[in-house]
Amino acid sequence: MFKSLSTDDYTVRFYGNTAVMAGRFRMKGAIKTEDISGQYSYSNVLGKHDECWQIVASHAQNSCHNRFSVFAHYWLLYHFVKTDASILTIT
């Protein structure tokens, strides 16, 4: 069950039609009986296609336990694509 997610301290660098995003997020939640709460580091590589940015590669890792959470990875993708995609808009 997902409870909360907050992002901070992220950067985006542009290289033509490619962008690299890296940062951290803090999450609270569990998958069945496994607690996945904690601070995660992530990186996304995006490509620009028809004036839209699309994530082409992504990685997230729990900063404290050095483990990967598939749930955290997909939640991060959903969060940026649905809510914060405007930070990647180039006008």
N, C-alpha and C positions, 0 to 999 in steps of 0.2 A: 504494500500500500504506500503510495506516494503522499508525503505530507507537505513538503516545502522545497523551494529551490531559489537561491539568490546568486547572482553573478557579480563579479567585480574584477577589477584589474585586468582588463583585456586590451589587446592591441590588434590592429589590423594594418598590414603592410601590403601595398599594391605593387605588382610587377606586370604592367600592361594588362592583359586580359586574365591574369591570375592574381589571387589574393591569398594571404596566409593570415589566419586569425589564431591567436593563442591567448589563454587566460586561465582563470580559476573560477570554480563555482562551489558553493556549499549546499548540501542536500540533506534532507531528513526523509527516511522511508525504509521500507523493508520489502523483500521478495519472499513470500511465504514466511519462513522463520529466520531468514538471513537479514540481519540489519545491514543496510548499505549506506547509512548516514556517514557523513564526513566531508572533507574538503577534497576536491578533485582538480586536477590540471587537465587541460584539453588543448588540442590543436585541430584546426580545420583548414583544408585547402579548398579554395573556391575557384571556379572558372566562370568567365562571363560568356553567355551565349544569348544572342538576340536581346541585348540590353538587360538581361536578368542574370543575377549571380546564383550559381548552383553549387552546393557542396559536393565535391568529387572524392574527397578522402577525409576521414575524421578519426580521432583517437582521444579517449578519455581514460584517466588512471587515478585511482584513489591515492592521494598524496601521502597519507599516513601508513597505509597497509600495503602499498605497492601491489595492488590487485586491480584488475579490470572489472568493471561492472557493465554488462550489456544494457541493463535497464538505464543506468546513468547516461550511457552513450546515446541511446535513442531519445531519452528525454531532452538531452542537450540539443540534439539535432532539431527536435520538434520546437523547443523554446526559441532558438535563433531563427528558424525558418518562419515560424508563425508570428513572433512578436517583435524581434529585433532586426529583421532583415533590412529595415530602413537605414541602418548604420552603414550598409554597404552600397547604398544608392549613389551613383555618380551622375551629376547633372552638368 
